[in-house]
Amino acid sequence: QVQLVESGGGLVQAGDSLRLSCAASGRTFSSHTLGWFRQAPGKEREFVAGINWSDSGTMYADSVKGRFTVSRDAAKNTVYLEINNLKPEDTAVYYCALRSYSSSQWNSWGQGTQVTVSS
């Protein structure tokens, strides 16, 4: 059974940087994409970034390009999301999720990690 465990969230100030981690276990991920999503209070969950496990190809929402960087450590089965120049509007619960290359559905989700940015 796939498990995704996020960590690294917290209370930070505007302008700070933060690195979130998503530790993945329970299967091999060679044909999967690990994605990061966020959900702010009162808003829908939105995709922010993703990385293909096999070739480390990355993808980003337009709203976060230039400030967010997604990467992976294959040896640790861990995906990271680095957020620079944090803004109050980045306040949200951040989730990682998994989908296979052959599917458009994100089938496995972590429990989320809270990021709160104070101005």
VMD Tcl script that draws the C-alpha trace (Angstrom):
set ca {
  {0.00 0.00 0.00}
  {1.35 3.39 -0.98}
  {2.17 5.79 1.82}
  {3.01 9.45 1.34}
  {4.14 11.41 4.37}
  {4.71 15.15 4.16}
  {6.83 17.15 6.55}
  {8.59 20.48 6.80}
  {5.70 22.87 7.20}
  {5.50 25.53 9.85}
  {5.03 29.18 10.70}
  {7.37 31.44 8.75}
  {7.65 35.09 7.86}
  {7.12 36.64 4.46}
  {10.32 36.47 2.45}
  {11.56 33.29 4.13}
  {12.25 30.02 2.38}
  {10.97 26.57 3.26}
  {11.57 23.04 2.04}
  {8.78 20.53 2.26}
  {9.43 16.79 2.04}
  {7.26 13.93 0.88}
  {8.52 10.49 1.82}
  {7.02 7.81 -0.40}
  {6.83 4.08 0.29}
  {4.89 0.97 -0.59}
  {5.80 0.43 -4.24}
  {8.21 1.39 -6.95}
  {7.58 4.73 -8.57}
  {9.41 4.42 -11.87}
  {6.23 5.07 -13.87}
  {4.71 7.70 -11.65}
  {4.47 11.40 -11.14}
  {4.66 12.87 -7.65}
  {2.72 16.07 -7.37}
  {2.38 18.86 -4.84}
  {-0.94 20.50 -4.20}
  {-2.10 23.12 -1.74}
  {-5.39 24.12 -0.23}
  {-5.86 27.51 1.35}
  {-8.73 28.21 3.75}
  {-11.98 28.56 1.86}
  {-10.39 27.65 -1.47}
  {-10.21 24.57 -3.63}
  {-7.15 22.37 -3.69}
  {-4.81 23.41 -6.49}
  {-1.87 21.81 -8.23}
  {1.41 23.64 -7.73}
  {4.21 21.36 -8.97}
  {5.07 17.84 -10.04}
  {8.00 15.66 -10.97}
  {8.25 12.53 -13.07}
  {10.05 9.85 -11.15}
  {11.75 8.25 -14.15}
  {13.38 11.31 -15.72}
  {12.91 14.05 -13.11}
  {10.93 16.08 -15.60}
  {9.14 18.87 -13.74}
  {5.98 20.89 -14.15}
  {4.69 23.96 -12.34}
  {1.57 26.01 -12.05}
  {2.08 29.41 -13.65}
  {1.34 31.09 -10.34}
  {4.41 29.58 -8.64}
  {7.01 29.47 -11.43}
  {10.24 31.05 -10.35}
  {9.63 30.66 -6.60}
  {8.87 26.93 -6.25}
  {11.29 24.15 -7.09}
  {10.40 20.47 -7.03}
  {13.10 17.81 -6.85}
  {13.55 14.22 -5.79}
  {16.06 11.98 -4.07}
  {15.62 8.52 -5.55}
  {17.79 6.88 -2.90}
  {15.51 8.20 -0.18}
  {12.25 7.85 -2.13}
  {11.60 11.44 -1.21}
  {10.32 14.40 -3.17}
  {10.96 17.95 -2.09}
  {9.24 21.26 -2.67}
  {11.38 24.29 -2.04}
  {9.51 27.55 -1.71}
  {11.41 30.80 -1.83}
  {10.30 34.33 -1.01}
  {7.23 33.07 0.81}
  {4.15 35.27 0.69}
  {1.10 35.35 2.95}
  {-0.94 33.99 0.05}
  {1.18 30.83 0.16}
  {-0.50 29.97 3.45}
  {-2.16 26.60 2.92}
  {-2.04 22.93 3.69}
  {0.40 21.36 1.26}
  {-0.20 17.81 0.06}
  {1.78 15.41 -2.05}
  {0.04 12.96 -4.32}
  {0.84 10.17 -6.73}
  {-0.43 9.21 -10.13}
  {0.77 6.78 -12.75}
  {1.86 8.02 -16.15}
  {-1.12 6.21 -17.70}
  {-3.70 7.92 -15.53}
  {-4.97 11.44 -15.04}
  {-6.16 10.59 -11.54}
  {-4.14 11.31 -8.43}
  {-4.85 8.11 -6.53}
  {-2.75 8.39 -3.40}
  {-2.48 11.35 -1.07}
  {-0.53 12.29 1.99}
  {-2.07 13.82 5.09}
  {-0.71 17.29 4.37}
  {1.57 19.74 6.12}
  {0.52 23.23 7.17}
  {2.45 26.25 5.94}
  {1.55 29.57 7.51}
  {3.21 32.76 6.30}
  {2.96 35.86 8.44}
  {3.34 39.30 6.95}
}
mol new
graphics top color blue
foreach p $ca { graphics top sphere $p radius 0.5 }
foreach p [lrange $ca 0 end-1] q [lrange $ca 1 end] { graphics top cylinder $p $q radius 0.2 }
display resetview
